[in-house]
């Protein structure tokens, strides 16, 4: 049974196919151009690491491409919406559809349905591909592209306090007693708060208790004396669970993993506002693609021969880009605690949903 909200099956398929082709074309164009620009900036850093070559550059591309796809898919839907609707308007197809009795919402319905399906695919892509790429690339970058992390769940740039002392690790991989730290630096502080000694090692393993640093170098700040130690155990009170809590990367975790991290933070009595905002944004972020046809709908209506088609397209782009600006600002405010996490993630979406509907109803309905 066909719903009255949609036009005929033939027209729905025609509009959806046109829209999908433009989404893919715009996305491929944006990702290819931005990936080439990114390679110009970062390929030198990848090749600077000893032993790196073409294979590592291709690995970098495979990890960077998912980030660009996820970030610019909503932009692609916005631009594809404007291109599709402007083309239909220019060819008087919108006039023909409205003359056949279709409302503005019925004209947009196939595009909205396609954009909603795109949001679903985007969410699945983010959960299955993007999170793993983010975690791996962050750990690799923290190691200056010298060694690819091989263990799953690798974490980068870990800072954990041990009383007044500080443990830093460029990478942390594994869980529990099997956790391994790489690029380790342990700072011991004097009662005044100044750093008294600095102990560095290429790796460390859990010694239960403490962390065993192998082939370590100890530097005394007061005497400027450096000594070598075959092995030393430091951080007696630090556990693998504390390391995991001190290195949560919400962009590198799926929705379920981030839920567990938030629960662990709450149990430890730590602040969770930033993680909660990221959790909600993992849902509202992909769903923003479903909003783009509504914001770009202003390009579909009005007489093309009036000479205002270009102006309408500019207004549609302005509404879409304003959404992304407000969304990023609200998320930043949520991270700082200025907004509640739910409001930080969903307020921009609801605001521009109302703006898009208001513009559409006031001008066309």
C-alpha angles and dihedrals in degrees: 000000000000118000117231090229090073128060121233120313091249094052092044091053092046094052094042093050092049090049095047093051091053093046091054093044094050093044093050091048094049095045094047094049095044092044091054091049090048091051090052088057101040109024089085091057091050093049092044091072112092113261096014120132143145093319092058091048090053089048089053090051091051090053097042097046095067089053092053093045093052094045098047102035092092089048089051091052090050094050092042090052092053093045092048096045095042090051092050090049094047091052092047091241091128090054090051092050093049090046087055089059101263118143124223090258091052090051090052096041097090090048092048091049091049091048090050090053088049089054090054092051090047092053092050091046091051093049098046105030113013098053092053092046091049094050094046096045093047091052092046093049091049087058091050090249089291099123132014114232108247101186122080118247094032114176128203134213099011117190119183129170120226102192103296092342127088131220118200127186127180090209136013121190135175129025137258119355090346093064115127127197125205130195092022126188123177117196117200113197131208121233088263090061096250120126109263102179137009121204119191131188137165092234144001135197132198111269096185099258111029133357123282112222113200122212091359130183118215121201122195109209096199096052099024087229122152123203133180121228122190089211137348134178116224137165096044093179097048119102131190089250090060090049090053092049091049094054109045111151106190092193090057096050131077122235093266094045091049090050089057091047091052090050090050091049091051092049090051091049094244129142114271104176095106094047092047092051089051089048093055091042090058084069102034093043097064090038089062088079089067089058097055100080089054093051092045093046092097087077092060101062137056126060113300091210090060089080093236098103092099091048091051090051090052090051090051092051091047092053092048096048091044087059092056091048093050091044093054092045093050092048090051090050089050091052090053092047095250093120130031109258095247092049092047092055101039107028095080091048094050093042095054092040087060092043092051093047092046093052092046096047096043094048104034112013 
